[in-house]
Amino acid sequence: MARLFRESRRDSSHSSSSNGFLPPAAASHSSSALPSPFPELGVALTAAELREAAYEVLVAASRTTGGKPLTYIPQSGAGAGPAASPASSASSASSASLQRSLTSAAASKMKKALGLRSSASTKGVGSPGSGGKAAPPRRPATVGELMRVQMRVSEPADARIRRGLLRIAASQLGRRAENMVLPLEFLQQFKASDIPDPQEYEAWRSRNLKLLEAGLLVHPFVPLNKSDSSAQRLRQIIRGAYDRPLETGKNSESMQSLRTSVMSLAGRSHDGTSDGCHWADGFPLNLHLYQMLVEACFDNEEGTVVDEIDEVMELLKKTWVILGINEMLHNLCFTWALFNHFVMSGQVDIELLSAAENQLAEVAKDAKTTKDPNYCKVLSSTLSSIMGWTEKRLLAYHETFNTSNIESMQGIVSIGVSAAKVLVEDISHEYRRRRKEETDVARSRVETYIRSSLRTAFAQRMEEADSKRSSRNPTPVLSILAKDIGDLAMKEKNLYSPILKTWHPLASGVAVATLHSCYGNELKQFVAGLTELTPDTVQVLKSADKLEKDLVNIAVEDSVDSDDGGKSLIREMPPYEAENAIANLVKVWIKERIDRLKGWVDRNLKQETWNPGANRENFAPSSVEMLRVIGETLDAFFELPIPMHPALLPDLTAGLDRSLQLYVSKAKSGCGTRNSFMPQLPPLTRCEVGSKLLFKKKEKPQNLQVRVSQNGATNGNDPLGLPQLCVRLNTLQYIRGELENLEKKIKTCLRNVESAQADITDGLDIKFELCQAACQEGIQQICETTAYKVTFYDLGHVLWDTLYVGDTTSNRVEVLLRELDPVLETISGTVHNKVRNRAITALMKATFDGFLLVLLAGGPLRAFTRQDSQIIEDDFRALRDLYLADGDGLPEELVDKASSQVKNVLPLFRADSESLIERFKRMMVESNRSASKNRLPLPPTTGHWSPNEPNTVLRVLCYRSDETATKFLKKTYNLPKKI
């Protein structure tokens, strides 16, 4: 206000502009004003011209409402022209409204109502210690002086206006200002000589003509008919005035014509009665004029509401009757002015914002009580402008607000939301057609602000994250982004959401749901392009998982008290499934490793020679290499920077188990089984009694045919040679032993991984069950295969060509025992001690089976008498003793168990033929209902030799060198003596 007073003193020393108005003050505002929301005038009236016209209306309205004569009072106190007189000086004591003294600013009721503090105590006061150099400047003494200064009117211009109004009053005594057309009256009262500056005079005259054009032709209070002669005449006069200047200040013919046209148009009304002069109350001219008056409520330099707002408002209300303004339009204009000055303050004057918010509440009440189309149109335009400005900032409020200006956000949101509510609820026809409860305008708008701002902020963080990644910082962009978004979410929760919760109870939840969606879209594209597991990939997915948990936690906290407990928000946040993505990649990684391992097994086992000299432990080098690869695979798995080792471990161990099972299966494949080496039994025959020499010397024994696998010759390179079979056996035992070490290794690694819990291995059953079972089965199979191959294939020449062939006493078991010794030495020296007894036990069973097979199916080259039974028993005892080895061999109970079948059968060789025949017949009758002692079917060969099995007894008879047995066999079955 001090500056305004200094300005007024400079005005008195010839500082006026050509139109009598001061140039705009050098405002300290940091932002430009908003465009006016009012419609264009369509007439070239400048802001200065409108302001001068508004001031004229203000002075005219004020000077005719005080009940005192209109007297011109110069403000400077110096001689102001010929109109000054002692009478005028004397009349100053009875001043009208404009000359009323200003009241104390502390008493401003309006400021209190608007929530504004008085600023008088801080203006025009010198600083302490200034030594009186800056004395407090004089404040305007009257409201009139304040308004003149505020509206930047020079004292000469003010004097001219007052002088003109005195002349008008004198010529039209008793007429009120609202019944006069002021531009017309001024044109008639002033001539060129009253305004010495020709340019200023021309501008003044042009302004008044343009006001008449705007108020009566372009924006008339009552719409014009095209055929209205007064309107046509006025247009002609105004156009002609530009070509030939209109002579003012006289009752000339041209002025009379102008008056007639103007008064004809100004006197029209909607109901046909002449109730005033409507020259300035048409939309939007009256709004433009009134807005100029409203601007006087704000300090020209600081933009704040003046402390004398109560007095100023009283003056402004007196213009309403002339301008056709009512309280609703005033509230709207004042709201706009408050908001506009807040904007011009650089958005730092929070008091102006608060005042605009309070005033907008009055506008909202007004909007519900009227459907006036002109008002609604201006209301819509004004609120749309306010809303447009607020939304430009609120739709990206992260760019607009920070900790330094956050306190303004509450008011801006409030104004934006209030404007939106009025526009939607009171103006929108679409809203009226719906039930109000279906649309929560405030919540809807705030949610729009949140989502838009967060999307914008997210896009900015994306760019920043991309710029942060460099050779020095190789962190993946999405990992950087995840951290930035987490920080953004916390900032949203702590800084913005407490404000926005006023209108949206789930402000934080909506924000994090939006961020969740934005990041999720980027993550989805990232995951879609993944083909392999890399450290960067895992880092991104772990960062995404952490971000998601943080965002969901914020959403859950925010929605605890909501109606649905936050379910709608959580549904809006479908899981990233980052762990699933990691798991899928790890499964791909596992599959690739397992497939690679299986390929390795196939290639290396084809090259494996099973050479016992390859290492001291006598197992295959390929098994060592395979277990090394498995160990490396486990190490690589536990080095993966993933959070779910325990969950994915079963997939890996299952794959490794299958690979080991494959190795074991291939290691035993091709070896055959015990049945591969079991001989085909020759047809049953009967002995040729009395002949000890059963074949001529030139004849070769007819050996039993042995089914052997096609795996090459029995030489040193034979993969199925005894040493090679022992190596296979050792290899399976080695693998079986290493499985326990693998299980221990896995548990140790599992305890050491970052994601493991302290008790992670408690109750965890890590077993290579497939491999364990395959090893167990393989060891059993190879033991049996080795035993039967040695017995029936490697030692077949001894067993079939020598033992008991021809003469029982000369071809006894010693030959077989000599051949078995090196076999046992090889097994004992090669096979691992944990499976050595199993291998020897299998060999023992095979030799016992072979011994019994020679006795029961040795072919027609063998014949036994009852006396030979002792030799056979002695030989079998020697064979048993070989495995007992005087207590250093197999346990006696094991040998007894394995020899029980032979022991049970041997007594049959001691029995006489008659008892054997009777025994046979009895068993046949008992086992076959259709059989009789005279007609016996041939019993099938079961291979299960037993004294209680008919086929076993029949075979003892077949090899009995006895007349009784031979006759029975010929008579009963007609068996031949030769094959």
Order of alpha helices (4+ residues) and beta strands (2+ residues): alpha-alpha-alpha-alpha-alpha-alpha-alpha-alpha-alpha-alpha-alpha-alpha-alpha-alpha-alpha-alpha-alpha-alpha-alpha-alpha-alpha-alpha-alpha-alpha-alpha-alpha-alpha-alpha-alpha-beta-beta-alpha-alpha-alpha-alpha-alpha-alpha-alpha-alpha-alpha-alpha-alpha
